[in-house]
Amino acid sequence: MKCPYCSFDEDKVIDSRPTDEGATIRRRRECLSCHKRYTTYEKVENMPIMVIKKDSSRQPYDREKLRKGILRACEKRSISMNQIEKILDVIEGQINNSLEREVTSEFIGELVMENLRELDEVAYVRFASVYRQFKDINTFMNELNKLLLDK
C-alpha cells in the first residue's frame, strides 16, 4: 500500500477490524518512512450484476437508480432513509444470493414491491402504479383490492 502522504511503499498495520457487518475490513496503517497514519478499507470484489430490461437490453445494476425509484414512491411518507437503505441492502442481498450475474428488471421490481408492501402500503401502491404501468382506474382498483384481501 502506498502512503498517501509520501508515496512510500511499505507500512505496518496497526489495527484491523470488521465493519459493515463483516463485509469490509478497516485497517489502520502507519507509514514506515514518514510515520504518518492512515486508514484503508478492504472488501470482496463483486462481479457486476447486469439487469435485463423489458426490451431485452442489458445494463449494469445501479443502486442509485433503484434508490431514486424507491424515494419517489416514499415521498411525503414517514419512512426514514435508514429504512430505505435497509430495503436496498435486502434487495441486493437477495440478488447476490440468487448467484445469477444477470437478473431481470421484473425480478428486481417484484423484490421492491415485496419490501415496500411490508413497510408502507401507500408507497407500495405508488411504486406498483409505475412499475406495473397502470393504464386506467380499473387496473389501479384491482391492485388495491388485492392489497385489501391480503390483510
N, C-alpha and C positions, 0 to 999 in steps of 0.2 A: 504494500500500500504506500503510495507516495504522500509525503507530508504536504498538507495544503499551504503551509507557511514557507517551507524552504525547499520542497520537492525532493527531499532525501528519501531514498528507497527503503530504509529499514526503520522499524518501530517495534515497540513491545506492547502487548495487550495488557492493560491494567485491570480491566473488569469486563465481563461478558454476562449478559442477562437476556432472557427471552422477553419479547414484547408482543403485542397484538395476539395474545393467547397462544404464544409459541410459534406464530407464523414468521416472525422476524427475530433476529438476534442483534442486540445493540452491543457494540464493542467500544470501550473507551481505550484509546491508544495514546502512547507517548512517543514522540519522535526521538530517535537515538542521537540525532545531531543537534537540533535546536532545543530539545526537551519540552516543547510545547505539546499540549494535549488536544486531542480532537476525537470526535465520535463518528463511527461508521455503522451502517446497518447492513445486515446480510439477510437475504431472503431467497427462497427457492424460485428459480426462474420458471414461470409458467409458459406453456405453449399458448400462442394466441388462439382465441376461440373465434371462429367465423360464424356469422349469422346468415342464414339463408332466408332471404326476403321472399315475399309473396310472388314477385316477378322472377324468381329463381336466381337473382343476382346475389352475390356474396359480399359482405363487408365485415371488417373486424368488429368484435363486440366492443361497445363503448359504454362504460359505466355512466359517464356524464350524460349521454343521450337518454339512458334509462332513468337517471335521476330527474332530469327535466320533465319527462313524461309523468313520473310519479308526483313530482312537486306540483305540476299543473292540476292533477286530479285532487291533490290535498289542499289546494289553495283555499284560504279562509276557513280551514278546519283546525281543530285543536290537536294537531299532530306535530310532534317535535321533529327536529332534524335527526335526533338520535333514533327515533322510531323509523324514519325513512332510511337512514344508514343501515339499521338492522335488517330491514326488508331487502336492501341491496345485497348485504352480506349473505343472507339466507338464499337469495336467488342465485348469487354467484357460487355459493357452496353446492347448491343442487345441480347447477350446470357442470361444475367441476366433478362432482360425484357421478355424473352420468358417463364420464370417461369418453365422451364424444368431443371431437375438436370442431365439429360443425353442428350447430343446433338451429332449428327453425325459429323465425320470429314468432310463430304461433305458440311454440313451446314456452318461450320467454313471456309472452303476453299472458298465457294461462297461469304461469307462476306468479306474475304480478297480481293478477286478479284474485288468485287464491289467497295471497298475503293481504291484499287490501280489504278483501271481504271480511277477514278476521279482525282487521284494525278499525275500519270505518266504512259503513255501508254507503254513505254519500260519495266518498272518494272512490269506492268500488264502482258505483254506477257511473260516475263521471268517466273513469278510465274505460269501463266497458263500452260506453257510448261511442268513444273514439275508436277503441280497438276493434269492436265488432261492427263499426260503421252503421249505426242505426239509421235506417233510411226514413222511418216515419214513427209516429207516436205508438203504433201497434207493436212494433219491434221493441220499443222502449218499455212499454207496459208489460210485454211478455217477460222481459228481464226482471222487472220489478216484482212481478208475480212469482217468479222462480225464487227470488230472494225472500219473499214473504212466506212461501211454502216451506222453505228450509228452516225457518225459525222454530 
